Amino acid sequence: MSVSADALRTHLGYTVWASQRLLQAAAQLSDAELNRDFGTADRSVLGALTHVSRADHLWLARVTGSPKPQFPAETSLAALQTEWPALHERWQGWARGLTDDAAAAEIVYQDLKGRTWKQPLWQLVLHMVNHGTHHRGQVSGFLRAMGHAPPPLDLVVYYRELTGAA
């Protein structure tokens, strides 16, 4: 099985769209709400969004063969609002040149524990998208728990917007 380069570009577009929607929602929160500890691994809205952004950085480095990125110990919503869209532009720029053959090609990379893996590129891109979807869902739950309606993030809503059926 393989996934076309066009399908990967579409799903990268989805992750950009969904992440931007949550950044906009997060901008409406107070500092206390943004940093409220929900007892999860990433703790808060800011923590979860930071985690997804950093993972997006890491996966782009892996698929392009770039050095592992270095991250500051702390981040802020303001930093995410600047850095994450720039990262999304880099992802989309990389994907513009992607071919079906390249999508099917195997990539060798190391995980954070130093283990070496070899997988088709399309699997890594879809993993990155799915990872973001998982954590964006957590942030949506955090927003609801604080009495805020999260923006619609469903993939089908994105598809509808792409076709003008929304």
C-alpha positions in Angstrom: 0.0 0.0 0.0 1.0 3.6 -0.6 -0.5 7.0 -0.4 -0.2 9.5 -3.2 1.7 12.8 -2.8 -1.5 14.6 -3.4 -3.2 12.9 -0.5 -0.2 13.7 1.7 -0.4 17.4 0.7 -4.1 17.4 1.5 -3.6 16.0 4.9 -0.7 18.3 5.6 -3.1 21.1 4.7 -5.6 19.7 7.2 -3.0 19.7 10.0 -2.2 23.3 9.2 -5.9 24.3 9.1 -6.7 22.5 12.4 -3.6 23.8 14.2 -4.3 27.4 13.2 -7.9 27.1 14.4 -6.7 25.9 17.8 -4.1 28.7 18.0 -6.9 31.2 17.4 -9.0 29.6 20.1 -6.1 29.6 22.5 -5.5 33.3 21.9 -8.9 33.9 23.5 -7.9 32.3 26.8 -6.6 34.0 29.9 -3.1 33.0 31.0 -4.6 30.9 33.8 -6.7 29.0 31.3 -3.9 28.6 28.9 -1.7 27.1 31.6 -4.4 25.2 33.6 -3.0 21.8 34.6 -5.3 19.0 33.4 -3.1 16.2 34.8 -2.1 14.9 31.3 1.4 14.3 30.0 1.4 17.7 28.3 -0.5 19.3 31.3 -2.2 22.3 29.6 -3.5 23.9 26.4 -0.1 25.6 26.0 1.7 22.4 26.8 -0.2 20.3 24.3 0.1 22.8 21.5 3.8 23.2 22.2 4.2 19.4 22.1 2.5 19.2 18.7 4.5 22.0 17.3 7.8 20.5 18.5 6.8 17.1 17.1 6.0 18.7 13.8 9.5 20.3 13.8 11.1 17.0 14.6 9.2 15.0 11.9 10.1 17.6 9.3 13.8 17.3 10.3 13.5 13.5 10.0 11.8 13.4 6.6 14.3 16.0 5.1 17.4 14.5 6.7 18.1 17.6 8.7 19.7 17.8 12.2 17.4 17.3 15.2 16.0 20.7 16.1 16.8 22.2 19.5 14.0 23.7 21.5 14.0 26.3 24.3 13.1 25.0 27.7 9.9 27.1 27.8 7.7 28.6 25.2 4.8 31.0 25.0 1.6 31.3 23.0 3.2 34.3 21.2 6.2 32.2 20.2 3.9 29.5 18.9 1.8 32.0 16.9 4.9 33.1 15.1 7.0 29.9 14.8 4.3 27.3 14.1 2.9 29.0 10.9 6.4 29.4 9.7 7.0 25.7 10.2 3.7 24.9 8.4 5.0 26.9 5.5 8.2 24.8 5.4 6.2 21.6 5.5 4.0 22.8 2.7 7.0 24.0 0.7 8.6 20.6 1.1 5.4 18.9 0.1 5.0 20.9 -3.1 7.9 19.0 -4.7 6.8 15.6 -3.4 6.2 12.9 -6.0 4.3 9.6 -5.6 7.6 7.7 -5.9 9.2 9.9 -3.2 6.1 9.3 -1.0 6.6 5.5 -1.3 10.4 5.7 -0.7 11.7 4.4 2.6 13.3 6.9 5.0 15.8 6.0 7.6 15.7 8.0 10.8 16.4 7.8 14.5 13.9 8.2 17.3 14.5 10.1 20.4 16.1 7.0 22.1 18.6 6.7 19.3 17.0 3.7 17.7 17.2 3.5 13.9 14.0 2.9 11.9 13.2 2.5 8.2 9.7 3.3 7.0 7.9 4.6 3.9 7.7 8.4 3.8 4.0 8.4 3.5 3.6 6.5 6.8 5.7 9.1 8.6 3.8 12.1 7.2 0.4 10.5 8.1 1.8 9.7 11.5 2.7 13.3 12.0 -0.8 14.4 11.0 -2.5 11.8 13.2 -0.3 12.7 16.2 -1.4 16.3 15.8 -5.0 15.2 15.5 -4.8 13.2 18.8 -3.4 16.1 20.7 -5.6 18.7 19.1 -8.5 16.5 20.4 -7.1 16.8 23.9 -6.9 20.5 23.6 -10.5 20.6 22.4 -11.4 18.6 25.6 -9.5 21.1 27.7 -11.4 24.0 26.1 -14.8 22.3 26.8 -13.8 21.6 30.4 -13.2 25.3 30.8 -16.6 26.2 29.3 -15.3 27.2 25.9 -16.6 25.7 22.6 -13.7 24.4 20.6 -13.6 25.2 16.9 -14.7 22.4 14.6 -11.6 20.3 13.7 -13.2 17.3 12.0 -11.4 16.2 8.8 -14.7 16.1 7.0 -15.2 19.8 7.8 -11.9 20.5 6.2 -12.8 18.5 3.1 -16.0 20.4 2.9 -14.1 23.7 3.1 -11.8 22.5 0.3 -14.6 21.8 -2.0 -16.7 24.8 -1.0 -19.5 22.7 0.4 -19.2 24.2 3.9 
